[in-house]
Amino acid sequence: MEIIQIVGIGILATVLILVLKEQKPVFAFLLTTAAGILIFLFLIGKIGTILGTLERVAESSGMEMIHIKTVFKIIGISYIAEFGAQIVRDAGQESIASKIELAGKVLIMVLAVPIISIIIETVMKLLPT
């Protein structure tokens, strides 16, 4: 089971980080980042499987792939922004973490504008004139 491996990596990294933090805080941060990236890489295959399944469902329903790919990009931005903000937060830089989260939200809004426009147009067509 992957969760046991992921938890094992997390616990091992935590113990090593606690030991290193007193003597070499820079190495402790690097280990924190490496552990986070390793766990993220563990999940990439699972995320790919989920995206493939959702893509097949969208194709079979007749949904335009440009819209589903935009939603995938939005989800990706949110995960990456959250991951980056957490790493920066672990380094004690709360203000930079907040800026990363803000940038993620702005980029999500940029990608969402075409979808929101389509929804508004569809609603306007449904309303009686």
C-alpha positions in Angstrom: 0.0 0.0 0.0 1.3 3.4 -1.1 0.0 5.2 2.0 2.3 3.1 4.3 5.3 4.1 2.1 4.3 7.7 2.1 3.7 7.8 5.9 7.1 6.0 6.3 8.9 8.6 4.2 7.1 11.4 6.2 8.0 10.0 9.6 11.6 9.2 8.6 12.0 12.7 7.2 10.5 14.2 10.3 12.9 12.4 12.6 15.9 13.4 10.5 14.7 17.0 10.3 14.3 17.2 14.1 17.8 15.9 14.5 19.3 18.2 11.9 17.3 21.3 12.8 19.5 22.2 15.8 22.8 21.8 14.1 22.1 22.5 10.4 18.8 24.3 9.8 19.6 24.7 6.1 20.0 21.0 5.6 16.8 20.4 7.6 14.9 22.7 5.2 16.5 20.9 2.2 15.4 17.6 3.6 11.9 19.0 4.2 11.7 20.1 0.6 13.2 16.8 -0.7 10.7 14.8 1.3 7.8 16.9 0.0 8.9 16.5 -3.6 9.4 12.7 -3.1 5.9 12.4 -1.7 4.6 14.5 -4.6 6.4 12.3 -7.1 4.8 9.3 -5.5 1.4 10.7 -6.3 2.1 11.9 -9.9 1.1 8.5 -11.3 -2.2 8.4 -9.3 -3.0 11.9 -10.5 -2.3 10.9 -14.1 -4.7 8.0 -13.7 -7.4 10.2 -12.3 -7.0 12.8 -15.1 -7.1 10.0 -17.7 -10.3 8.6 -16.4 -11.9 12.1 -16.2 -10.8 12.8 -19.7 -12.4 9.6 -21.0 -15.6 10.4 -19.2 -15.6 13.9 -20.7 -15.0 12.6 -24.2 -17.8 10.1 -23.9 -20.2 12.8 -22.7 -19.5 15.0 -25.6 -17.9 17.7 -23.5 -15.4 19.9 -25.4 -11.9 18.9 -24.4 -10.7 22.5 -24.2 -12.9 23.0 -21.2 -11.9 19.9 -19.4 -8.2 20.6 -20.0 -8.8 24.1 -18.6 -10.3 22.6 -15.4 -7.3 20.3 -15.2 -4.9 23.3 -15.4 -6.9 25.0 -12.7 -6.6 22.0 -10.4 -2.9 21.7 -11.2 -2.3 25.4 -10.4 -4.1 25.0 -7.1 -2.1 22.0 -6.0 1.3 23.4 -7.1 0.6 26.8 -5.4 -0.5 25.1 -2.2 2.6 22.8 -2.3 4.9 25.7 -2.9 3.3 27.8 -0.2 3.6 25.0 2.3 7.3 24.6 1.5 8.0 28.3 1.9 5.9 28.4 5.1 8.1 25.5 6.5 11.0 27.9 6.0 9.3 30.5 8.1 8.4 32.9 5.2 4.7 33.4 5.8 4.5 36.6 3.7 6.0 34.9 0.6 3.7 31.9 1.1 0.8 34.3 1.0 2.0 35.8 -2.2 2.4 32.4 -3.8 -1.2 31.6 -2.8 -2.4 35.0 -4.2 -0.6 34.3 -7.5 -2.2 30.9 -7.7 -5.7 32.4 -7.2 -5.0 35.1 -9.9 -3.8 32.5 -12.4 -6.9 30.4 -11.6 -9.2 33.4 -12.3 -7.4 34.1 -15.6 -8.0 30.5 -16.7 -11.6 30.5 -15.4 -12.7 33.6 -17.4 -13.5 31.8 -20.6 -15.5 29.1 -18.7 -17.4 31.7 -16.7 -18.1 33.6 -20.0 -19.6 30.4 -21.5 -21.7 29.8 -18.5 -23.0 33.4 -18.6 -23.8 33.1 -22.3 -25.6 29.8 -21.8 -27.7 31.3 -19.0 -28.5 34.4 -21.1 -29.7 32.2 -23.9 -32.0 30.3 -21.5 -33.6 33.4 -20.2 -36.7 34.7 -22.0 -36.2 38.0 -23.8 
